[in-house]
Amino acid sequence: MLRRRLTRRDALGLGAAAFAAGALRSGPALANPTSLFELDLADEGARAAAAGGWRATGVLRAPRRFDLIGLRWARGAAVEAEVRARRRGGDWSAWVPLHPRGDHLPDDDDSTPAGTDPAWTGPADLFQLRLRGSARGLRARFVRARPTAAVARRAGARLRGRRRRRATGGARAAQAGPPVIITRTEWGGDSVPPRAAADYGEVQLAFVHHTVTANDYGPADSAAIVLGIARYHRDSNGWNDVGYNFLVDKYGQVFEGRAGGVDQAVVGAQAQGWNSVSTGIACLGTFSEVAQTEPGMAALARLIGWKLSLHGVPVQGEVTVTSAGGSTNRYPAGTPVVFARVSGHRDGNETTCPGEALYAQLPALRERAAGNASPISRVTAKPSTRRVRALRPVTLSGDVRFGDGSSPSGAALAIEFQAGGAAWQQIGTATCGADGRWTGQVALPQSGLVRAVYGGGSGRPRLESASTRVKVLPRVAIAMSAGRMRIGRRVTVRGTVQPVEATYVTLIVERRYRGRWATVERRRLRLRGGAYRGRVRLRRTGRYRVSISVGGTTRRRLLRAVTRRAFERRR
C-alpha cells in the first residue's frame, strides 16, 4: 500500500500496471438525455474502502463520450481520487487529482452534494480511477461540452476578431482598458442559462483561483472547458450558474463567467463568505507545481486592472471586509478581515487554491495589474441617516472625481437601490456642481442598499460608489374594537404594516401593576398582505397596554378591563 500521495510520475507507473492487469468493464449507467450523465461506482467505492489505501480501478467505460468528469459520494464519506482518461484506441491522459468540492460555494449554501470538483479530460470514452478512503455511494458524473462549444466558437470567432483588432489597434494599445472578453454566447453559455436572475453586491477585491483541471489543452479546447464547468456547477452542484465571474486560459483568452454583466458587481459562488464583496477569476488548469504562463498572466493583469478600476477600487494595497461565514470560511461570520486587493482563494477559505505556484505569482500579478489600472476616478455617496421612517425621504450626498482631471460639473448621477440581492433599480437622480459635489433626496421602498452611479460617456468610465445599507422603519397602524371592556371578553386588535419586510408582528399585552408594566401575554401574529389581526382576552381588572412591534417600530394602545357591573353602569 502507498503511504503517501503519489506524484504524477508514480501514478503513471502504477496506472499502467493496473491497466495491464485489469479487465475492461463498465458499470450500470443512469439514462439521462441531457449533457450531464452518471455511472454508478458503488462497487468500486466498496473495494477502495476495503483496501485501506490507494487502489487503482480497472478500465471503466462511460455511458457515452464525455469531456469532463467529477465524483459524488454519500455524505460522511472521505475520499481522495485521481483520474485519467482516453478515447477508444487513443493514448491515456496524465493522472489528474480530483479535488474535494466545498471551498467554492455560495455564501448561504452548505448543502452542495459531497464530491469533487470536475476535471477536464478532453473527449474520452474510457477512464480509470485511483481511490483511497471511504467511498460509500460513489458515482461518476460526466459532462459532454465540446460539440456545443465548437458551434458557439465558430459563430463568435469573427466577432471576437473584430473586437480584438479594435482593442489592440493604434494608440489604444498603450492605454489601460478592458481585455477582449469571450461572451457567454460565444462559448456556448446560452445552452446553460442561469436558474434565476443574478444577485448583485459590490467589488472590493479580486480572488484568484485555479480550476484544478488538466493543463494539457489547446486554445480551441478552452470554450468547451468553460462550458463543461458551467454545466457541472449548475446541473451537478445545483447552483444557479457557473461559480466564477471570469475564467482565463493559459493562452490569454478571457471568458465571461456568471451571467449578469461583466461590468456589474455580480455575486458568484467562488469564495464562500466573500462572494458579495469580491470578483472571482479562475485560471483553467492546475497550478500547484506549474506556474501560469506569460499570456495567462498578462490577461489576468489586464482583467484585474480594468475590473477593479471600473468599481473605483485601487489594485494595490489592502481592504477590510466582513466575513459572511460558512463551513469553508477561515473566519466566523461578522469577523472583519484584512485582504490584499488581489488575493488568493486560500486567503479567505480552507483550501490550497490557487495552487502553490500561482499563489507565488500573486505579488508580481499585483504590480502588473496596477500597471493596467485606469487613473482612479470615483464617485462617493453617503446617506444622511442609516435608519429612516417609511415614506420619509433620505438625503444622499457625495462627490465625483475623474482620473483625467476634467471637471465633473454637470455630470448626471443615478441614485440606485437594491434589496435582497435583486438587480439595482434607479430611484432618483442628482447633478454634480462645479466642485464635483452633489446632493439628492429619495424615498426608499424598503430596507436595502443605496449607491450613486455615473453612467460614463465622453471617454470617461462608468463609476459606482460603495453601497450603504439603510434601514427603513415600517409604519405600523394599530386599532382595537374597544378601549374599555368587561373582563373575560375578547377585544380584536388589527392593523397594517408598510413596507412589508417581515412575516409576523409581535403582540405584547402588559398590565399596570404597582406603578410598572408587567407582561401578561406575548405572541406572534402573521402578516397577510401587510395586515394583521388578533384577539385578546383580559381576565383581571386594571389598565392594560397593547403593543404591536415589528422591524424596530412599536405602536401602542391603552385599554381598561372592568367588572361586569362597572361595565354595565357606564353603558
DABELWO-V231934 format. One record per residue. RES is the residue in one small letter. PHI is phi in degrees with one decimal (999 if undefined). NEAR is the number of other C-alpha atoms within 8 Angstrom. Layout:
res:RES phi:PHI near:NEAR
res:RES phi:PHI near:NEAR
//
This chain:
res:m phi:999 near:4
res:l phi:-81.6 near:7
res:r phi:-104.5 near:5
res:r phi:-144.5 near:4
res:r phi:-73.8 near:5
res:l phi:-72.8 near:8
res:t phi:-75.0 near:6
res:r phi:-62.7 near:9
res:r phi:-64.3 near:7
res:d phi:-59.3 near:8
res:a phi:-63.1 near:10
res:l phi:-62.7 near:10
res:g phi:-65.6 near:8
res:l phi:-66.8 near:9
res:g phi:-62.9 near:9
res:a phi:-64.1 near:8
res:a phi:-66.0 near:8
res:a phi:-64.2 near:11
res:f phi:-65.7 near:10
res:a phi:-64.6 near:6
res:a phi:-88.9 near:7
res:g phi:-89.2 near:9
res:a phi:-89.5 near:7
res:l phi:-72.9 near:8
res:r phi:-150.8 near:8
res:s phi:-136.6 near:7
res:g phi:-102.8 near:9
res:p phi:-67.4 near:6
res:a phi:-110.3 near:8
res:l phi:-85.6 near:8
res:a phi:-70.0 near:6
res:n phi:-147.8 near:8
res:p phi:-74.3 near:5
res:t phi:-86.8 near:5
res:s phi:-78.9 near:9
res:l phi:-106.1 near:13
res:f phi:-143.3 near:13
res:e phi:-127.9 near:13
res:l phi:-141.2 near:13
res:d phi:-75.2 near:11
res:l phi:-122.3 near:11
res:a phi:-58.2 near:11
res:d phi:-64.6 near:6
res:e phi:-64.8 near:9
res:g phi:-63.3 near:14
res:a phi:-65.7 near:11
res:r phi:-66.0 near:8
res:a phi:-65.4 near:16
res:a phi:-64.5 near:12
res:a phi:-71.8 near:6
res:a phi:-68.5 near:8
res:g phi:79.1 near:8
res:g phi:-155.5 near:12
res:w phi:-66.7 near:12
res:r phi:-140.4 near:9
res:a phi:-91.3 near:11
res:t phi:-75.2 near:12
res:g phi:-73.3 near:13
res:v phi:-77.0 near:12
res:l phi:-111.6 near:12
res:r phi:-101.4 near:11
res:a phi:-74.5 near:11
res:p phi:-57.2 near:9
res:r phi:-161.8 near:5
res:r phi:-61.5 near:9
res:f phi:-138.0 near:14
res:d phi:-120.3 near:16
res:l phi:-146.8 near:16
res:i phi:-138.8 near:13
res:g phi:-143.1 near:13
res:l phi:-120.8 near:13
res:r phi:-128.5 near:13
res:w phi:-152.7 near:13
res:a phi:-68.9 near:10
res:r phi:-62.1 near:6
res:g phi:97.6 near:4
res:a phi:-80.0 near:10
res:a phi:-136.5 near:7
res:v phi:-130.1 near:10
res:e phi:-109.2 near:10
res:a phi:-149.3 near:11
res:e phi:-134.1 near:11
res:v phi:-139.2 near:12
res:r phi:-138.3 near:13
res:a phi:-150.0 near:12
res:r phi:-161.1 near:15
res:r phi:-76.7 near:10
res:r phi:-62.4 near:7
res:g phi:83.5 near:5
res:g phi:-96.8 near:6
res:d phi:-89.6 near:6
res:w phi:-72.4 near:7
res:s phi:-75.2 near:8
res:a phi:-69.7 near:7
res:w phi:-69.7 near:10
res:v phi:-125.2 near:11
res:p phi:-69.7 near:9
res:l phi:-102.6 near:15
res:h phi:-80.2 near:9
res:p phi:-57.0 near:10
res:r phi:-77.9 near:9
res:g phi:147.6 near:8
res:d phi:-84.6 near:12
res:h phi:-98.3 near:10
res:l phi:-144.0 near:13
res:p phi:-60.6 near:15
res:d phi:-62.3 near:14
res:d phi:-108.5 near:6
res:d phi:-139.1 near:8
res:d phi:-112.3 near:8
res:s phi:-100.0 near:4
res:t phi:-57.2 near:9
res:p phi:-56.8 near:8
res:a phi:-67.4 near:11
res:g phi:162.9 near:10
res:t phi:-117.1 near:11
res:d phi:-69.7 near:11
res:p phi:-78.5 near:13
res:a phi:-122.4 near:13
res:w phi:-78.4 near:11
res:t phi:-115.4 near:14
res:g phi:78.6 near:9
res:p phi:-57.3 near:10
res:a phi:-148.1 near:13
res:d phi:-118.4 near:14
res:l phi:-122.5 near:12
res:f phi:-150.7 near:13
res:q phi:-143.5 near:12
res:l phi:-117.6 near:11
res:r phi:-119.1 near:11
res:l phi:-126.9 near:15
res:r phi:-146.9 near:13
res:g phi:116.1 near:13
res:s phi:-86.1 near:11
res:a phi:-120.5 near:15
res:r phi:-66.4 near:10
res:g phi:66.1 near:10
res:l phi:-68.3 near:14
res:r phi:-140.8 near:12
res:a phi:-94.7 near:12
res:r phi:-120.8 near:13
res:f phi:-119.6 near:13
res:v phi:-130.4 near:14
res:r phi:-109.8 near:12
res:a phi:-123.3 near:14
res:r phi:-60.0 near:12
res:p phi:-61.2 near:8
res:t phi:-63.4 near:10
res:a phi:-64.8 near:14
res:a phi:-65.5 near:11
res:v phi:-63.2 near:9
res:a phi:-64.7 near:12
res:r phi:-64.5 near:12
res:r phi:-64.6 near:8
res:a phi:-66.1 near:8
res:g phi:-97.8 near:10
res:a phi:-61.4 near:9
res:r phi:-65.7 near:8
res:l phi:-63.3 near:7
res:r phi:-63.1 near:10
res:g phi:-62.0 near:8
res:r phi:-64.2 near:8
res:r phi:-64.6 near:9
res:r phi:-66.2 near:9
res:r phi:-64.8 near:8
res:r phi:-67.0 near:7
res:a phi:-71.1 near:10
res:t phi:-108.1 near:8
res:g phi:-83.9 near:8
res:g phi:58.0 near:5
res:a phi:-68.1 near:6
res:r phi:-62.5 near:9
res:a phi:-61.8 near:9
res:a phi:-90.0 near:5
res:q phi:-100.9 near:7
res:a phi:-72.0 near:13
res:g phi:175.6 near:9
res:p phi:-68.9 near:9
res:p phi:-74.8 near:10
res:v phi:-69.9 near:10
res:i phi:-111.5 near:9
res:i phi:-74.7 near:11
res:t phi:-75.1 near:8
res:r phi:-59.2 near:12
res:t phi:-60.0 near:9
res:e phi:-74.7 near:13
res:w phi:-101.1 near:16
res:g phi:100.6 near:16
res:g phi:-64.7 near:11
res:d phi:-64.6 near:7
res:s phi:-83.4 near:6
res:v phi:-136.1 near:11
res:p phi:-67.4 near:7
res:p phi:-61.0 near:10
res:r phi:-70.6 near:8
res:a phi:-149.9 near:5
res:a phi:-62.2 near:7
res:a phi:-67.1 near:12
res:d phi:-97.1 near:9
res:y phi:-126.2 near:13
res:g phi:-130.5 near:10
res:e phi:-146.7 near:11
res:v phi:-114.1 near:13
res:q phi:-110.8 near:11
res:l phi:-159.4 near:15
res:a phi:-118.9 near:14
res:f phi:-102.2 near:13
res:v phi:-101.4 near:13
res:h phi:-127.6 near:12
res:h phi:-126.3 near:13
res:t phi:-85.0 near:9
res:v phi:55.5 near:14
res:t phi:-116.4 near:12
res:a phi:-63.6 near:11
res:n phi:-88.4 near:7
res:d phi:-91.4 near:4
res:y phi:-146.5 near:8
res:g phi:-98.1 near:6
res:p phi:-60.8 near:7
res:a phi:-76.1 near:5
res:d phi:-84.2 near:10
res:s phi:-60.7 near:11
res:a phi:-60.7 near:13
res:a phi:-67.9 near:15
res:i phi:-63.4 near:14
res:v phi:-62.0 near:11
res:l phi:-62.6 near:14
res:g phi:-62.2 near:14
res:i phi:-63.7 near:11
res:a phi:-61.3 near:13
res:r phi:-64.4 near:13
res:y phi:-67.5 near:12
res:h phi:-61.9 near:13
res:r phi:-76.7 near:15
res:d phi:-88.1 near:9
res:s phi:-93.3 near:9
res:n phi:-75.9 near:9
res:g phi:80.6 near:8
res:w phi:-80.3 near:11
res:n phi:-68.9 near:8
res:d phi:-166.8 near:13
res:v phi:-57.0 near:15
res:g phi:-73.4 near:15
res:y phi:-83.5 near:14
res:n phi:-80.3 near:15
res:f phi:-144.2 near:12
res:l phi:-133.3 near:14
res:v phi:-129.3 near:15
res:d phi:-97.3 near:13
res:k phi:-74.7 near:13
res:y phi:-95.2 near:8
res:g phi:90.1 near:12
res:q phi:-79.9 near:12
res:v phi:-111.4 near:13
res:f phi:-117.5 near:13
res:e phi:-65.2 near:13
res:g phi:-100.5 near:11
res:r phi:-58.3 near:12
res:a phi:-67.6 near:12
res:g phi:136.2 near:8
res:g phi:116.1 near:6
res:v phi:-66.5 near:9
res:d phi:-94.7 near:6
res:q phi:-107.3 near:7
res:a phi:-88.2 near:11
res:v phi:-75.5 near:17
res:v phi:-80.2 near:13
res:g phi:-98.2 near:14
res:a phi:-133.6 near:13
res:q phi:-129.4 near:12
res:a phi:-152.0 near:16
res:q phi:-57.4 near:17
res:g phi:93.1 near:14
res:w phi:-129.2 near:12
res:n phi:-60.8 near:15
res:s phi:-79.7 near:13
res:v phi:-124.1 near:12
res:s phi:-143.3 near:14
res:t phi:-115.2 near:15
res:g phi:-114.5 near:15
res:i phi:-120.1 near:13
res:a phi:-105.8 near:12
res:c phi:-94.2 near:13
res:l phi:-69.6 near:15
res:g phi:128.3 near:12
res:t phi:-118.2 near:13
res:f phi:-122.1 near:14
res:s phi:-73.9 near:10
res:e phi:-120.1 near:8
res:v phi:-106.9 near:8
res:a phi:-78.3 near:9
res:q phi:-64.6 near:10
res:t phi:-72.5 near:8
res:e phi:-61.9 near:7
res:p phi:-60.6 near:9
res:g phi:-65.2 near:15
res:m phi:-65.0 near:11
res:a phi:-62.9 near:10
res:a phi:-66.7 near:13
res:l phi:-59.2 near:12
res:a phi:-62.2 near:14
res:r phi:-68.6 near:16
res:l phi:-63.0 near:11
res:i phi:-67.3 near:12
res:g phi:-58.6 near:16
res:w phi:-69.1 near:15
res:k phi:-65.3 near:10
res:l phi:-68.1 near:16
res:s phi:-61.8 near:15
res:l phi:-57.1 near:12
res:h phi:-97.0 near:11
res:g phi:68.8 near:13
res:v phi:-116.0 near:11
res:p phi:-68.6 near:11
res:v phi:-80.4 near:14
res:q phi:-99.5 near:10
res:g phi:93.1 near:7
res:e phi:-125.7 near:8
res:v phi:-144.3 near:10
res:t phi:-104.7 near:8
res:v phi:-127.8 near:9
res:t phi:-104.3 near:10
res:s phi:-66.8 near:13
res:a phi:-94.5 near:11
res:g phi:77.1 near:12
res:g phi:125.9 near:13
res:s phi:-65.0 near:5
res:t phi:-103.4 near:9
res:n phi:-76.3 near:13
res:r phi:-73.2 near:7
res:y phi:-128.8 near:8
res:p phi:-64.6 near:10
res:a phi:-57.1 near:10
res:g phi:91.1 near:8
res:t phi:-83.2 near:8
res:p phi:-73.9 near:8
res:v phi:-130.4 near:8
res:v phi:-94.3 near:8
res:f phi:-122.4 near:12
res:a phi:-67.6 near:10
res:r phi:-59.6 near:13
res:v phi:-116.6 near:13
res:s phi:-121.8 near:12
res:g phi:-90.3 near:13
res:h phi:-53.8 near:14
res:r phi:-63.8 near:10
res:d phi:-67.8 near:7
res:g phi:-112.7 near:11
res:n phi:-134.1 near:12
res:e phi:-78.3 near:9
res:t phi:-162.4 near:7
res:t phi:-95.1 near:8
res:c phi:-59.7 near:11
res:p phi:-97.8 near:14
res:g phi:91.0 near:12
res:e phi:-59.1 near:11
res:a phi:-67.1 near:12
res:l phi:-70.2 near:13
res:y phi:-61.6 near:10
res:a phi:-68.5 near:7
res:q phi:-87.2 near:9
res:l phi:-62.6 near:11
res:p phi:-57.4 near:7
res:a phi:-67.1 near:7
res:l phi:-63.0 near:11
res:r phi:-60.9 near:12
res:e phi:-64.3 near:9
res:r phi:-68.1 near:11
res:a phi:-64.4 near:15
res:a phi:-61.8 near:12
res:g phi:-68.5 near:8
res:n phi:-99.8 near:13
res:a phi:-76.9 near:17
res:s phi:-78.9 near:11
res:p phi:-53.0 near:7
res:i phi:-69.0 near:11
res:s phi:-96.2 near:14
res:r phi:-153.8 near:12
res:v phi:-134.1 near:15
res:t phi:-114.3 near:12
res:a phi:-149.4 near:13
res:k phi:-135.0 near:8
res:p phi:-75.8 near:11
res:s phi:-70.0 near:8
res:t phi:-152.5 near:8
res:r phi:-97.7 near:8
res:r phi:-137.0 near:8
res:v phi:-140.7 near:12
res:r phi:-71.0 near:9
res:a phi:-56.3 near:13
res:l phi:75.5 near:7
res:r phi:-90.5 near:7
res:p phi:-74.3 near:9
res:v phi:-114.0 near:12
res:t phi:-94.2 near:11
res:l phi:-113.8 near:12
res:s phi:-147.4 near:13
res:g phi:178.1 near:11
res:d phi:-145.4 near:11
res:v phi:-125.5 near:13
res:r phi:-135.8 near:11
res:f phi:-101.4 near:12
res:g phi:-63.7 near:10
res:d phi:-83.7 near:6
res:g phi:83.1 near:6
res:s phi:-72.4 near:6
res:s phi:-75.5 near:9
res:p phi:-86.7 near:13
res:s phi:-54.7 near:10
res:g phi:83.1 near:8
res:a phi:-63.5 near:8
res:a phi:-89.9 near:9
res:l phi:-118.1 near:12
res:a phi:-104.7 near:13
res:i phi:-95.9 near:13
res:e phi:-116.4 near:13
res:f phi:-132.9 near:13
res:q phi:-141.3 near:12
res:a phi:-134.9 near:9
res:g phi:64.3 near:5
res:g phi:76.5 near:9
res:a phi:-74.4 near:10
res:a phi:-65.4 near:8
res:w phi:-67.0 near:8
res:q phi:-127.3 near:7
res:q phi:-76.6 near:9
res:i phi:-125.7 near:11
res:g phi:-175.1 near:10
res:t phi:-137.0 near:10
res:a phi:-154.6 near:11
res:t phi:-129.5 near:11
res:c phi:-76.5 near:17
res:g phi:-84.4 near:10
res:a phi:-61.6 near:9
res:d phi:-88.3 near:8
res:g phi:88.1 near:12
res:r phi:-82.9 near:11
res:w phi:-147.5 near:12
res:t phi:-145.2 near:11
res:g phi:-153.3 near:10
res:q phi:-119.2 near:9
res:v phi:-141.9 near:10
res:a phi:-106.4 near:9
res:l phi:-87.5 near:12
res:p phi:-70.9 near:7
res:q phi:-167.3 near:11
res:s phi:-66.4 near:11
res:g phi:172.2 near:11
res:l phi:-101.5 near:11
res:v phi:-126.3 near:12
res:r phi:-156.3 near:13
res:a phi:-114.4 near:13
res:v phi:-132.9 near:13
res:y phi:-99.8 near:12
res:g phi:-76.6 near:9
res:g phi:89.2 near:9
res:g phi:136.2 near:7
res:s phi:55.6 near:4
res:g phi:80.9 near:5
res:r phi:-91.9 near:7
res:p phi:-80.2 near:9
res:r phi:-66.6 near:10
res:l phi:-128.6 near:14
res:e phi:-128.3 near:14
res:s phi:-77.0 near:13
res:a phi:-64.4 near:8
res:s phi:-88.2 near:9
res:t phi:-129.1 near:9
res:r phi:-85.7 near:9
res:v phi:-121.5 near:13
res:k phi:-90.7 near:10
res:v phi:-95.4 near:11
res:l phi:-78.5 near:12
res:p phi:-70.4 near:14
res:r phi:-83.2 near:10
res:v phi:-119.1 near:12
res:a phi:-106.4 near:8
res:i phi:-136.3 near:12
res:a phi:-141.0 near:8
res:m phi:-126.1 near:10
res:s phi:-70.7 near:7
res:a phi:-159.0 near:8
res:g phi:-104.0 near:8
res:r phi:-142.8 near:8
res:m phi:-145.7 near:12
res:r phi:-85.2 near:10
res:i phi:-57.8 near:13
res:g phi:89.7 near:8
res:r phi:-91.5 near:9
res:r phi:-104.6 near:8
res:v phi:-120.0 near:11
res:t phi:-91.0 near:11
res:v phi:-112.8 near:12
res:r phi:-143.5 near:11
res:g phi:172.8 near:11
res:t phi:-134.9 near:10
res:v phi:-131.2 near:11
res:q phi:-144.9 near:9
res:p phi:-76.0 near:10
res:v phi:-92.5 near:10
res:e phi:-121.5 near:6
res:a phi:-119.3 near:8
res:t phi:-96.7 near:8
res:y phi:-133.6 near:9
res:v phi:-114.1 near:13
res:t phi:-104.3 near:12
res:l phi:-97.2 near:13
res:i phi:-125.6 near:13
res:v phi:-114.2 near:12
res:e phi:-124.3 near:12
res:r phi:-119.0 near:12
res:r phi:-75.4 near:12
res:y phi:-145.4 near:7
res:r phi:53.7 near:4
res:g phi:81.1 near:5
res:r phi:-132.6 near:6
res:w phi:-91.5 near:9
res:a phi:-112.4 near:8
res:t phi:-72.0 near:9
res:v phi:-112.8 near:8
res:e phi:-157.6 near:8
res:r phi:-146.6 near:9
res:r phi:-156.5 near:7
res:r phi:-100.9 near:8
res:l phi:-118.7 near:11
res:r phi:-74.7 near:9
res:l phi:-88.9 near:11
res:r phi:-127.8 near:7
res:g phi:62.9 near:5
res:g phi:83.3 near:10
res:a phi:-118.6 near:10
res:y phi:-131.9 near:12
res:r phi:-158.1 near:10
res:g phi:-156.1 near:8
res:r phi:-125.1 near:8
res:v phi:-123.2 near:8
res:r phi:-115.7 near:9
res:l phi:-105.7 near:10
res:r phi:-105.0 near:7
res:r phi:-130.5 near:8
res:t phi:-71.7 near:10
res:g phi:138.3 near:9
res:r phi:-91.6 near:10
res:y phi:-126.0 near:12
res:r phi:-124.9 near:13
res:v phi:-107.3 near:12
res:s phi:-122.8 near:12
res:i phi:-119.4 near:13
res:s phi:-126.3 near:12
res:v phi:-161.8 near:11
res:g phi:55.6 near:8
res:g phi:85.9 near:7
res:t phi:-117.5 near:10
res:t phi:-130.1 near:9
res:r phi:-122.2 near:10
res:r phi:-130.0 near:9
res:r phi:-136.6 near:10
res:l phi:-96.5 near:9
res:l phi:-148.7 near:12
res:r phi:-121.0 near:11
res:a phi:-108.0 near:14
res:v phi:-130.8 near:13
res:t phi:-71.5 near:9
res:r phi:-60.2 near:8
res:r phi:-62.8 near:6
res:a phi:-65.4 near:8
res:f phi:-66.5 near:11
res:e phi:-71.1 near:7
res:r phi:-67.0 near:6
res:r phi:-85.6 near:5
res:r phi:-71.1 near:4
//
